[in-house]
C-alpha cells in the first residue's frame, strides 16, 4: 500500500516497524517532492500496481487525478481520520484491513472507496 503525503512521515514508518502484512510505501519514502502534483505521482504509483491510501477525498472530482487513476487502473481508499492522532488512524486501518484486502483481491481496478467513520466501505468510483 502506498500512503500519500497526507499521512506524513511517522505513520508509514510506524506501519513498517509493526511489520504489517502488506508492503508499505509512502510519499516521503519514495522521495517524491512535497509539492508534486497528484497526477504525476499517481502515474508512477499506478505503473507499479500499488494500492493508494489517502485522506484527500477528492480525486474523483479532479480531472487530471481521475484520468491518472483510470488510465493506470489504480485502486484507492480514502481513509477516515485525517485530523485524528496516529493511534486512531492505525486502529481504523487495522479494523478495516480485511475489507480493504477483499476489495483489492476481488474488484477490478480502477476503483475508489471511502472508509467511513462507521467502518463501512462506500464505493466512490
N, C-alpha and C positions, 0 to 999 in steps of 0.2 A: 504494500500500500504506500502511496505517495501522499504525504501531508504537506499541503501548501503553506505559504508564508503566514497565513492567519494563525497557524498553530505555534509560531515562534520556534525557538531552538530547543528549549527544555523538554517539551512534550515528546517529540520524536526521540530524543536522547533517552528519556525515561523508558519509552517503549523498547528501545534496543537493549537497555540494561535489564529489563524484565524478561528478555528472550521470548517475545511474543511468537505465536505460531504462524507468523507471516513475516515477509521481508519488509523492513521499514525503510522508506526513502523520504527525504524531505527537501524543501526548497533550499535551505541553508546547506544541507548535506551534499546536495548536488552542485553547490557553488553557483546557483543562479543569482543574478543581481536582484536586490530588493525591489527595484522599480521595473523589473522585466514584465512586459505586458503578458496577460494571461494567455492569449492565443499563442504566443511564442513558446512558453514553457509547456503548454498543453500539447503542442506539436511534438516536442521532444519526448515528453512522458508517454504520449499516445503511441509513438513508434516503438517504445519499449514494452508496451502492453500493460502498464501499471494501472491499478485502480486508484482513483483520486479521492481524497477526503479533504473537505473544506468546511469552513464556517461561512464562506462567502456565497450565500444562496441567491445568485442572480445570473448565472451563466446562461440559463435557458432564454434570458431576455437580452443578451448581448450578442450581436450578430457574429463578430469575429470569434468569440469564445465558443459559441454554439456550433459554428462551422467547424472549428478545430475538433470539438468533441464528436461531431457526426462523422467528419472525414476520417479521423483516426480511430473511430469506434472505441471511445473511452467510456468506462464505467465510472460514475461519480456518485459520491454520497455527501450530502450536506449534513454534517453532524451538529446536533443540538449543543448549546453551551458555550457560545463564543465568549460570553462575559463571565463564565464560571471559572473557578480555580481548577488547576490541573487535575486534582483528585477526582472531581466530579466529571470532567471530560473523560478521564480514564474509566471511571465507573460506567458511563454511558456507552463508550466504545466496547468495553468488555461485556456488558449486558446485551448488547445488540450484535455482537460478533457473529454468532451462529446464523442470524437472519441475513446479515450482510454477506457472509460466505455463501449461503444458499443462493442468494440473488446472483452473486458472481459466478457460481458454478452452473446455474441453470438458465440464466437470461442472456439473450443475445444482445451484444453491445451495438450501438451506444445506448446508454441509459443514464438517468439522473434520478436518485431517490433522496428524499428528505427524511432524516431520522428525527422524529418529533420528541418533545419533552416527555410525552407519554409512552415512549419506547415503541413507536409504530413506524414502519417504513411506508412512506407515501411516494408513489411514482410521480415525478415531475416531467420527465421526458422519456 
